[in-house]
Structures are given as C-alpha cells and as structure tokens.
Amino acid sequence: MEQVAEKSDAGTPVSNGKETDQENTFQIRPSLENSFQTFHVKEIIKNCLESVLTDKTYSKEDAAIWTKQISQEVGSKIMELKMKRYKHVVQVTLGQQLGAGCKYIARCRWDAESDSQVSNVFTNSSLFCIVTVFGVYLY
C-alpha cells in the first residue's frame, strides 16, 4: 500500500508517524559544510600554475596549449572536490610580460550569499597568467 504525505493549510508536511527515506532537495542556500571551497580551489590553481608554467618562456603557439591545459586540469581537480550543486567556470588569461601594466576585470550577476569566485596569478620574467574560477550555486 502506498503512503501519501498530507499537507497542512500552510503547505507544510504533516507527520503521520512514519518516516520517509526521501529528503527534500530544494535548498535556497548551501549549508556551511557544502559552501564553495575557496581555500582548496586557490591551492588547486596555485599548484597547477606552478607545475605548468615554471621555467617557461612566452611563445604565442605554446600559450594556446598552456591555457587549455591549465583550464582542463583546474576544472577536473575542482570536480574531484564534489561540491554539491555548484557549477564552475574556469577562465585563464595568459600574456607576454613586456613591462607594461595590465588590468584584469571580471563582472558577474549572481547571488553574493552563495556564489563565489577565486583568482590566482603567476608571473615570471617572460609571461603572466591569471586564473579565475567562478562557482555558481544551483538552487
């Protein structure tokens, strides 16, 4: 016999004395333990940048390969963190170090209480690289 949950006039479930195995999956905000793991993401970015770009000299052909490699490596390692309900976007900017200044700006529309972003920078005498990861919580 199938059990049907009753609802009160306010729309909240009424307990009929029997527990169900299913949990409500609608969450408007992540819990503290399920929030975006900025510390771990920053470490992933730092380690990836150092492993790929240490002792490298800028070249236009290699820059395309390195940016793809960095974005794929960072993305796959972030997936291993298994942050529930978070989707992420990895943005990699790599350029030649010529002594001129550079401005980097990223703008997004999002929920400041649950969405997040992490950036890290790598520089040497020949190149600079900025990696930003945007974490967006899905309601």
Phi and psi in degrees as a GROMACS rama.xvg file:
@    title "Ramachandran Plot"
@    xaxis  label "Phi"
@    yaxis  label "Psi"
@TYPE xy
-82.5054  139.013  GLU-2
-100.401  131.409  GLN-3
-112.533  130.548  VAL-4
-79.8527  135.446  ALA-5
-91.0147  156.67  GLU-6
-123.838  145.461  LYS-7
-79.6785  178.324  SER-8
-62.002  -27.2499  ASP-9
-82.0386  -5.7154  ALA-10
91.4433  1.00121  GLY-11
-88.8033  146.298  THR-12
-63.2607  143.813  PRO-13
-105.746  128.047  VAL-14
-74.2824  131.952  SER-15
-108.666  18.8366  ASN-16
90.6064  -9.62865  GLY-17
-115.748  133.674  LYS-18
-83.1132  146.654  GLU-19
-105.784  154.8  THR-20
-84.4244  -15.2469  ASP-21
-89.703  139.934  GLN-22
-107.385  145.944  GLU-23
-65.6146  126.446  ASN-24
-98.3402  -5.38518  THR-25
-79.1317  116.857  PHE-26
-133.621  128.389  GLN-27
-86.0182  -23.1305  ILE-28
-137.134  146.466  ARG-29
-72.7312  148.926  PRO-30
-72.3506  166.786  SER-31
-59.3494  -42.0297  LEU-32
-74.7609  -15.4217  GLU-33
-105.956  13.3526  ASN-34
-74.8531  167.254  SER-35
-61.5675  128.566  PHE-36
-88.4132  76.8223  GLN-37
-61.5106  -39.3647  THR-38
-61.8907  -47.8434  PHE-39
-66.9432  -38.3616  HIS-40
-65.1073  -41.9812  VAL-41
-62.3032  -39.9796  LYS-42
-64.7187  -40.932  GLU-43
-60.6529  -46.4323  ILE-44
-61.4387  -48.2134  ILE-45
-58.7546  -48.2585  LYS-46
-64.7313  -39.6555  ASN-47
-66.3984  -45.3657  CYS-48
-59.9968  -44.3727  LEU-49
-65.5187  -40.9577  GLU-50
-70.209  -34.1564  SER-51
-86.6923  -39.5747  VAL-52
-105.01  -8.61182  LEU-53
-60.3936  133.649  THR-54
64.0827  22.4211  ASP-55
-97.6541  150.061  LYS-56
-113.009  138.087  THR-57
-61.8709  134.287  TYR-58
-147.763  139.374  SER-59
-59.7768  -40.6077  LYS-60
-67.9897  -43.0295  GLU-61
-71.5033  -29.2423  ASP-62
-59.667  -40.5856  ALA-63
-64.2223  -39.9189  ALA-64
-67.8998  -44.882  ILE-65
-65.3057  -41.5155  TRP-66
-63.5016  -41.5861  THR-67
-64.7185  -44.1988  LYS-68
-61.6106  -44.6688  GLN-69
-64.221  -46.4868  ILE-70
-64.4868  -39.8414  SER-71
-68.9791  -41.3159  GLN-72
-67.2634  -45.2145  GLU-73
-63.3823  -45.4956  VAL-74
-60.0318  -43.969  GLY-75
-69.5946  -35.838  SER-76
-71.7556  -31.9022  LYS-77
-68.3602  -37.2512  ILE-78
-59.7755  -33.3228  MET-79
-66.8076  -20.843  GLU-80
-70.866  -19.8169  LEU-81
51.6792  55.003  LYS-82
-79.0513  114.812  MET-83
-63.971  133.1  LYS-84
66.9887  10.1983  ARG-85
-101.862  132.7  TYR-86
-106.733  147.691  LYS-87
-130.336  153.565  HIS-88
-126.445  128.976  VAL-89
-107.423  124.432  VAL-90
-118.008  125.716  GLN-91
-119.302  127.637  VAL-92
-120.755  121.749  THR-93
-128.588  133.334  LEU-94
-145.766  169.45  GLY-95
-83.9079  137.934  GLN-96
-84.4222  105.757  GLN-97
-116.22  3.2569  LEU-98
95.5868  -10.9659  GLY-99
-86.7969  158.756  ALA-100
-75.5764  164.34  GLY-101
-144.247  134.032  CYS-102
-109.453  135.937  LYS-103
-126.189  122.628  TYR-104
-132.382  136.238  ILE-105
-130.05  129.396  ALA-106
-126.654  141.158  ARG-107
-144.967  155.62  CYS-108
-104.707  120.989  ARG-109
-162.185  -178.785  TRP-110
-89.2429  111.039  ASP-111
-66.0054  -18.4061  ALA-112
-82.9975  -23.4982  GLU-113
-124.089  -26.4096  SER-114
-88.8059  157.938  ASP-115
-152.887  168.894  SER-116
-146.719  150.454  GLN-117
-136.68  135.286  VAL-118
-127.701  153.962  SER-119
-148.57  150.584  ASN-120
-123.662  140.695  VAL-121
-125.051  133.252  PHE-122
-137.604  149.086  THR-123
-141.649  -169.069  ASN-124
-70.5679  -15.1066  SER-125
-111.119  -27.933  SER-126
-148.559  165.88  LEU-127
-134.159  150.684  PHE-128
-144.131  131.922  CYS-129
-119.708  126.522  ILE-130
-118.578  127.938  VAL-131
-123.538  133.055  THR-132
-115.528  124.503  VAL-133
-101.776  127.174  PHE-134
-110.628  117.85  GLY-135
-113.912  123.666  VAL-136
-82.9182  129.027  TYR-137
-93.5502  121.198  LEU-138
